[in-house]
């Protein structure tokens, strides 16, 4: 009864286009009022909403967002792209491969799929179109590669997941370590797809010849940009500072490099970075708070245990059940944003996968990857909207190429799901 009222209200509100943060809060309120017997007071909603955002790890989110915005406006992403272009741009489909690698490096700075797609796509899509690449292909690879932004650490959804399930089960640092290999795997899979599609459609590399002098010159120009992920991730993995402290350091570093080294970060760019961060973080914090109340209600009513038992009764075959969970998450990713989906689904599905022998860390990567693939699938498909807005290309033109990139990402998802060393290798 509680589950039907809770989820029924939630999905009805989504269909009515109620903003997802409000939908989560109203659904919780309705469930408490309709199904309550007095054991769960209404005060619980406000208490959990406040305590849910009173978290030190969550402070990393706005700082990683700000760092990504500052680096985009400060010329760091552009220099990373120029460096890789000097020795990969001349390969068949080279510019699209350079786009993918740049997204991987920018992912190690921003922790956001949208920021990665927007920052790299804004100057890479016009460049690819100028070099003869189809506009639909150019926009689709930026959208697909942007998904790596939430897998290669630092990752905002990893922080959310770690807070939701508890540091004792999945420490955020462990999640960051576990995301490295799958994130690189996603990049490699996309680059293979780029090569195949470029061969098929005749997308050539640049006509420039390889030159060690050009590589050296671009490296010297990009060295400060290339050092940023090394400093951030190196400090986290070595234990010198926490992910939250790393986020603050990344803001300071990106400001200094953009303002005083590259001298492209003026007051206007800083203001825009701060404004964009405040807007996005405000919406995120609102969702996190109400989602925490939603998750608390789930826990108090025992809904996760009931649903877990129901799923386990479907089949005793581990591989089939994991496949069903993946299919479910892929559908959810098409409809719901990554952050609220993580907060709602993590406490429900974690007991199921743990009973199958899956590590909470591996599940965190699997959950995030499924929802990230949803960034490239309608109707939600936020990366598709961003790439379309940046390029002016319709989603229809993007989808014929996107299907190939989605296939590449799904192969990596299967490796993540069924081969534990793929995620636990670095732990």
DRENPAKE-263198 format. One record per residue (C-alpha): residue number from 1; residue in one letter; x, y, z. Coordinates in pm, whole numbers, plus 50000, padded with zeros to 5 digits. Example, Ala and Ser with C-alpha at 12.3 -4.5 7.8 and 13.67 -1.06 7.14 Angstrom:
2
NODE   k r    c1    c2    c3
NODE   1 a 51230 49550 50780
NODE   2 s 51367 49894 50714
END
This chain:
427
NODE   k r    c1    c2    c3
NODE   1 x 50000 50000 50000
NODE   2 x 50272 50249 50102
NODE   3 x 50479 50171 49792
NODE   4 x 50178 50208 49559
NODE   5 x 50082 50547 49704
NODE   6 x 50441 50675 49717
NODE   7 x 50551 50575 49367
NODE   8 x 50208 50625 49213
NODE   9 x 50195 50986 49334
NODE  10 x 50553 51044 49225
NODE  11 x 50501 50923 48867
NODE  12 x 50167 51103 48830
NODE  13 x 50340 51428 48927
NODE  14 x 50620 51359 48678
NODE  15 x 50363 51303 48402
NODE  16 x 50206 51637 48499
NODE  17 x 50554 51793 48448
NODE  18 x 50591 51894 48812
NODE  19 x 50961 51972 48880
NODE  20 x 51125 51657 49012
NODE  21 x 51232 51807 49345
NODE  22 x 50873 51908 49422
NODE  23 x 50743 51573 49297
NODE  24 x 50968 51387 49541
NODE  25 x 50862 51602 49836
NODE  26 x 50489 51596 49756
NODE  27 x 50492 51218 49703
NODE  28 x 50652 51170 50044
NODE  29 x 50402 51404 50207
NODE  30 x 50103 51227 50047
NODE  31 x 50232 50884 50150
NODE  32 x 50284 50993 50512
NODE  33 x 49933 51146 50531
NODE  34 x 49741 50874 50346
NODE  35 x 49919 50565 50477
NODE  36 x 50037 50696 50814
NODE  37 x 49922 50550 51141
NODE  38 x 50090 50817 51349
NODE  39 x 50421 50632 51378
NODE  40 x 50584 50857 51115
NODE  41 x 50527 51227 51194
NODE  42 x 50510 51491 50922
NODE  43 x 50800 51664 51096
NODE  44 x 51019 51382 50964
NODE  45 x 51009 51533 50614
NODE  46 x 51154 51867 50718
NODE  47 x 51404 51710 50958
NODE  48 x 51541 51466 50701
NODE  49 x 51545 51731 50428
NODE  50 x 51768 51952 50642
NODE  51 x 51993 51678 50780
NODE  52 x 52023 51532 50429
NODE  53 x 52213 51835 50303
NODE  54 x 52408 51884 50626
NODE  55 x 52692 51668 50500
NODE  56 x 53063 51742 50459
NODE  57 x 53104 51519 50148
NODE  58 x 52815 51701 49976
NODE  59 x 53013 52025 49999
NODE  60 x 53232 51883 49723
NODE  61 x 52951 51915 49468
NODE  62 x 52933 52296 49428
NODE  63 x 53312 52325 49433
NODE  64 x 53359 52065 49158
NODE  65 x 53088 52242 48957
NODE  66 x 53261 52576 49004
NODE  67 x 53601 52430 48914
NODE  68 x 53459 52288 48591
NODE  69 x 53301 52622 48498
NODE  70 x 53621 52814 48575
NODE  71 x 53833 52574 48372
NODE  72 x 53595 52597 48079
NODE  73 x 53609 52977 48081
NODE  74 x 53981 52990 48160
NODE  75 x 54106 52807 47850
NODE  76 x 54211 52485 48024
NODE  77 x 53980 52253 47828
NODE  78 x 54081 52417 47500
NODE  79 x 54452 52358 47564
NODE  80 x 54397 51995 47657
NODE  81 x 54217 51951 47324
NODE  82 x 54495 52124 47128
NODE  83 x 54758 51899 47286
NODE  84 x 54585 51573 47191
NODE  85 x 54499 51706 46847
NODE  86 x 54869 51736 46755
NODE  87 x 54922 51359 46751
NODE  88 x 54572 51210 46716
NODE  89 x 54396 51454 46484
NODE  90 x 54559 51305 46175
NODE  91 x 54412 50953 46231
NODE  92 x 54091 50856 46050
NODE  93 x 53818 51003 46266
NODE  94 x 54093 51167 46469
NODE  95 x 53902 51479 46571
NODE  96 x 53621 51272 46720
NODE  97 x 53880 51065 46910
NODE  98 x 54040 51386 47034
NODE  99 x 53694 51498 47149
NODE 100 x 53656 51174 47346
NODE 101 x 53998 51201 47514
NODE 102 x 53937 51568 47597
NODE 103 x 53606 51471 47759
NODE 104 x 53792 51210 47965
NODE 105 x 54041 51470 48091
NODE 106 x 53772 51729 48153
NODE 107 x 53576 51463 48341
NODE 108 x 53871 51436 48579
NODE 109 x 53814 51802 48660
NODE 110 x 53442 51877 48655
NODE 111 x 53266 51560 48774
NODE 112 x 52965 51654 48561
NODE 113 x 52836 51509 48233
NODE 114 x 52655 51828 48136
NODE 115 x 52958 52048 48207
NODE 116 x 53181 51813 48006
NODE 117 x 52945 51805 47707
NODE 118 x 52894 52181 47711
NODE 119 x 53259 52279 47761
NODE 120 x 53409 52045 47500
NODE 121 x 53119 52061 47255
NODE 122 x 53113 52442 47239
NODE 123 x 53445 52457 47053
NODE 124 x 53485 52100 46924
NODE 125 x 53159 52061 46730
NODE 126 x 53223 52369 46506
NODE 127 x 53581 52248 46451
NODE 128 x 53464 51902 46340
NODE 129 x 53199 52047 46109
NODE 130 x 53461 52273 45951
NODE 131 x 53682 51969 45882
NODE 132 x 53405 51788 45695
NODE 133 x 53250 51574 45968
NODE 134 x 52872 51531 45954
NODE 135 x 52705 51769 46199
NODE 136 x 52492 51491 46349
NODE 137 x 52802 51279 46409
NODE 138 x 52990 51572 46565
NODE 139 x 52712 51649 46809
NODE 140 x 52644 51284 46897
NODE 141 x 53004 51200 46991
NODE 142 x 53018 51504 47220
NODE 143 x 52698 51392 47391
NODE 144 x 52816 51030 47422
NODE 145 x 53165 51118 47545
NODE 146 x 53014 51363 47792
NODE 147 x 52871 51067 47987
NODE 148 x 53226 50987 48098
NODE 149 x 53205 51304 48307
NODE 150 x 53024 51117 48587
NODE 151 x 53234 50799 48573
NODE 152 x 53597 50914 48571
NODE 153 x 53657 51074 48912
NODE 154 x 53583 51314 49061
NODE 155 x 53214 51238 49010
NODE 156 x 52918 51423 49160
NODE 157 x 52689 51113 49149
NODE 158 x 52957 50907 49327
NODE 159 x 52952 51160 49610
NODE 160 x 52572 51137 49627
NODE 161 x 52578 50756 49623
NODE 162 x 52846 50738 49891
NODE 163 x 52643 50965 50119
NODE 164 x 52318 50773 50059
NODE 165 x 52449 50421 50127
NODE 166 x 52692 50526 50399
NODE 167 x 53069 50557 50396
NODE 168 x 53103 50220 50572
NODE 169 x 52964 50045 50264
NODE 170 x 53106 50255 49984
NODE 171 x 53366 50515 50077
NODE 172 x 53374 50798 49826
NODE 173 x 53749 50757 49778
NODE 174 x 53695 50389 49689
NODE 175 x 53426 50489 49440
NODE 176 x 53665 50738 49283
NODE 177 x 53932 50468 49247
NODE 178 x 53683 50216 49110
NODE 179 x 53559 50457 48843
NODE 180 x 53897 50498 48671
NODE 181 x 53910 50173 48472
NODE 182 x 53540 50175 48363
NODE 183 x 53574 50541 48264
NODE 184 x 53880 50470 48052
NODE 185 x 53698 50166 47911
NODE 186 x 53408 50387 47802
NODE 187 x 53651 50623 47630
NODE 188 x 53831 50341 47447
NODE 189 x 53500 50184 47337
NODE 190 x 53380 50518 47200
NODE 191 x 53706 50575 47013
NODE 192 x 53677 50231 46849
NODE 193 x 53323 50323 46744
NODE 194 x 53457 50657 46613
NODE 195 x 53713 50480 46395
NODE 196 x 53457 50235 46253
NODE 197 x 53201 50507 46178
NODE 198 x 53464 50738 46030
NODE 199 x 53587 50460 45798
NODE 200 x 53228 50390 45694
NODE 201 x 53132 50752 45628
NODE 202 x 53467 50879 45500
NODE 203 x 53552 51119 45783
NODE 204 x 53924 51188 45743
NODE 205 x 54182 51313 45986
NODE 206 x 54359 51645 45951
NODE 207 x 54613 51689 45672
NODE 208 x 54883 51796 45916
NODE 209 x 55190 51576 45939
NODE 210 x 55307 51446 46274
NODE 211 x 55568 51675 46426
NODE 212 x 55750 51630 46755
NODE 213 x 55807 52005 46759
NODE 214 x 55432 52071 46739
NODE 215 x 55366 51812 47011
NODE 216 x 55629 51970 47236
NODE 217 x 55496 52321 47179
NODE 218 x 55136 52219 47253
NODE 219 x 55249 52026 47560
NODE 220 x 55426 52328 47705
NODE 221 x 55116 52536 47640
NODE 222 x 54891 52274 47802
NODE 223 x 55114 52157 48087
NODE 224 x 54926 52355 48354
NODE 225 x 54596 52222 48221
NODE 226 x 54725 51862 48215
NODE 227 x 54850 51892 48572
NODE 228 x 54506 51975 48710
NODE 229 x 54362 51619 48717
NODE 230 x 54698 51487 48837
NODE 231 x 54694 51719 49138
NODE 232 x 54326 51659 49218
NODE 233 x 54320 51281 49184
NODE 234 x 54674 51230 49308
NODE 235 x 54592 51412 49629
NODE 236 x 54277 51205 49684
NODE 237 x 54436 50867 49610
NODE 238 x 54745 50940 49817
NODE 239 x 54528 51039 50114
NODE 240 x 54667 51392 50129
NODE 241 x 54318 51539 50119
NODE 242 x 53954 51429 50108
NODE 243 x 53733 51461 49797
NODE 244 x 53575 51774 49948
NODE 245 x 53915 51931 50012
NODE 246 x 54021 51828 49659
NODE 247 x 53718 52014 49521
NODE 248 x 53823 52335 49697
NODE 249 x 54183 52294 49578
NODE 250 x 54058 52244 49220
NODE 251 x 53870 52576 49240
NODE 252 x 54175 52763 49364
NODE 253 x 54401 52595 49106
NODE 254 x 54164 52657 48814
NODE 255 x 54125 53023 48912
NODE 256 x 54500 53083 48941
NODE 257 x 54579 52908 48611
NODE 258 x 54292 53068 48419
NODE 259 x 54347 53418 48559
NODE 260 x 54724 53452 48594
NODE 261 x 54881 53185 48369
NODE 262 x 54653 53173 48064
NODE 263 x 54499 53515 48140
NODE 264 x 54164 53423 47984
NODE 265 x 53958 53426 48302
NODE 266 x 53831 53782 48335
NODE 267 x 53570 53920 48576
NODE 268 x 53287 53848 48334
NODE 269 x 53390 53483 48303
NODE 270 x 53425 53446 48681
NODE 271 x 53080 53598 48734
NODE 272 x 52927 53360 48478
NODE 273 x 53099 53061 48641
NODE 274 x 52970 53160 48986
NODE 275 x 52618 53228 48859
NODE 276 x 52592 52898 48670
NODE 277 x 52724 52707 48971
NODE 278 x 52477 52871 49210
NODE 279 x 52180 52798 48983
NODE 280 x 52267 52432 48926
NODE 281 x 52376 52366 49284
NODE 282 x 52061 52528 49422
NODE 283 x 51844 52289 49224
NODE 284 x 52066 51994 49315
NODE 285 x 52065 52072 49689
NODE 286 x 51687 52110 49687
NODE 287 x 51649 51767 49524
NODE 288 x 51902 51604 49757
NODE 289 x 51725 51732 50068
NODE 290 x 51377 51613 49969
NODE 291 x 51516 51290 49822
NODE 292 x 51671 51216 50162
NODE 293 x 51325 51244 50321
NODE 294 x 51191 51018 50046
NODE 295 x 51462 50760 50112
NODE 296 x 51402 50783 50490
NODE 297 x 51034 50706 50440
NODE 298 x 51129 50406 50227
NODE 299 x 51353 50278 50503
NODE 300 x 51100 50334 50784
NODE 301 x 50825 50148 50600
NODE 302 x 51049 49858 50493
NODE 303 x 50969 49906 50123
NODE 304 x 51327 49824 50007
NODE 305 x 51317 49486 50183
NODE 306 x 50978 49405 50031
NODE 307 x 51085 49504 49680
NODE 308 x 51416 49318 49719
NODE 309 x 51232 49001 49819
NODE 310 x 50998 49043 49524
NODE 311 x 51284 49082 49277
NODE 312 x 51468 48781 49420
NODE 313 x 51151 48574 49382
NODE 314 x 51148 48638 49005
NODE 315 x 51454 48424 48941
NODE 316 x 51739 48268 49134
NODE 317 x 51977 48315 48842
NODE 318 x 52228 48587 48934
NODE 319 x 52307 48681 48575
NODE 320 x 51946 48715 48464
NODE 321 x 51855 48922 48770
NODE 322 x 52148 49159 48714
NODE 323 x 52043 49193 48351
NODE 324 x 51688 49281 48461
NODE 325 x 51823 49540 48706
NODE 326 x 52032 49694 48427
NODE 327 x 51731 49710 48195
NODE 328 x 51526 49874 48469
NODE 329 x 51796 50132 48540
NODE 330 x 51838 50210 48169
NODE 331 x 51465 50285 48146
NODE 332 x 51481 50501 48461
NODE 333 x 51779 50688 48315
NODE 334 x 51566 50778 48013
NODE 335 x 51309 50947 48238
NODE 336 x 51471 51074 48558
NODE 337 x 51781 51280 48640
NODE 338 x 52085 51097 48777
NODE 339 x 52092 51251 49125
NODE 340 x 51734 51190 49245
NODE 341 x 51736 50847 49079
NODE 342 x 52052 50757 49270
NODE 343 x 51911 50872 49603
NODE 344 x 51582 50688 49551
NODE 345 x 51706 50364 49396
NODE 346 x 52037 50303 49576
NODE 347 x 51880 50199 49910
NODE 348 x 51621 49987 49728
NODE 349 x 51851 49793 49496
NODE 350 x 52166 49768 49709
NODE 351 x 52027 49487 49932
NODE 352 x 51937 49293 49617
NODE 353 x 52280 49309 49455
NODE 354 x 52456 49246 49787
NODE 355 x 52257 48924 49822
NODE 356 x 52398 48829 49481
NODE 357 x 52754 48889 49602
NODE 358 x 52813 49224 49430
NODE 359 x 53027 49481 49610
NODE 360 x 52852 49811 49703
NODE 361 x 53136 49988 49521
NODE 362 x 53076 49792 49199
NODE 363 x 52704 49858 49227
NODE 364 x 52772 50232 49264
NODE 365 x 52964 50230 48934
NODE 366 x 52699 50014 48763
NODE 367 x 52414 50235 48886
NODE 368 x 52585 50556 48780
NODE 369 x 52683 50417 48439
NODE 370 x 52327 50304 48364
NODE 371 x 52186 50644 48455
NODE 372 x 52466 50819 48262
NODE 373 x 52371 50630 47946
NODE 374 x 52026 50782 48001
NODE 375 x 52188 51122 47936
NODE 376 x 52202 51017 47569
NODE 377 x 51856 50866 47531
NODE 378 x 51521 51046 47487
NODE 379 x 51302 51175 47638
NODE 380 x 51526 51303 47923
NODE 381 x 51862 51288 47743
NODE 382 x 52013 51602 47892
NODE 383 x 52341 51554 47701
NODE 384 x 52142 51535 47376
NODE 385 x 51973 51866 47457
NODE 386 x 52304 52032 47546
NODE 387 x 52481 51906 47233
NODE 388 x 52182 52005 47021
NODE 389 x 52176 52354 47173
NODE 390 x 52551 52402 47125
NODE 391 x 52555 52273 46767
NODE 392 x 52211 52372 46640
NODE 393 x 52162 52013 46519
NODE 394 x 51829 51835 46565
NODE 395 x 51818 51521 46779
NODE 396 x 51688 51326 46481
NODE 397 x 52017 51381 46296
NODE 398 x 52212 51276 46604
NODE 399 x 52031 50950 46678
NODE 400 x 52149 50748 46375
NODE 401 x 52506 50785 46503
NODE 402 x 52415 50777 46871
NODE 403 x 52289 50419 46843
NODE 404 x 52644 50302 46766
NODE 405 x 52789 50495 47057
NODE 406 x 52522 50359 47290
NODE 407 x 52615 50006 47181
NODE 408 x 52978 50076 47272
NODE 409 x 52876 50207 47615
NODE 410 x 52650 49907 47677
NODE 411 x 52941 49669 47616
NODE 412 x 53140 49847 47888
NODE 413 x 52833 49835 48115
NODE 414 x 52821 49456 48079
NODE 415 x 53190 49431 48174
NODE 416 x 53122 49647 48479
NODE 417 x 52827 49432 48581
NODE 418 x 52966 49084 48534
NODE 419 x 53343 49115 48584
NODE 420 x 53425 49244 48933
NODE 421 x 53799 49317 48870
NODE 422 x 53692 49574 48613
NODE 423 x 53586 49801 48899
NODE 424 x 53782 49665 49195
NODE 425 x 54123 49640 49027
NODE 426 x 54261 49959 49187
NODE 427 x 54118 49903 49536
END
